[in-house]
Amino acid sequence: MGRIVEPCELEPVAFQEAGQAVMAFFEGVPVRPVQIRPEMGG
């Protein structure tokens, strides 16, 4: 079972993913938006 992750722990991941999306855009790679939702319950 996973643990609860604090938002501050995810910030570096968000910046990394955003950087990859920007580079893909400038390289002409198709980019599509996605939404990630946390699992609820257990």
N, C-alpha and C positions, 0 to 999 in steps of 0.2 A: 504494500500500500504506500502511496506517495505521501509526501509531507506538504504542508501549506507553504507556498512560496510567497515571499514578500515582494511587492512591486519594485522595490529598489534593487532586488536581485535580478529582475528581468530587464532593467534599463540597458545594461550593456548588450544584451541579446537583441533588443529592439534596435539599437543603433547599428549593430552589425548587419542585421537583416535589411534595414533601410539603406545602408551603404551598398549592399549587394544589388538592391533594386535600382538604385541610381546608376550604378555602373552598367547594369543590364540595359537600362533605358538608353544610355549614351552609346552603347554598343549595338543598339537596334534589336535586342532580344525582346520578344514579346513578354510583357509583364501583365498579370491580371491580379486584381485585388482579392484578398482572402480575409476571412474573419475567424479568429481563434477564440473559442469560448471555453471557459474552464468547466471541468466536470463537476457536477453537483451531486451530493449524496455519497454513498459509499457502500 
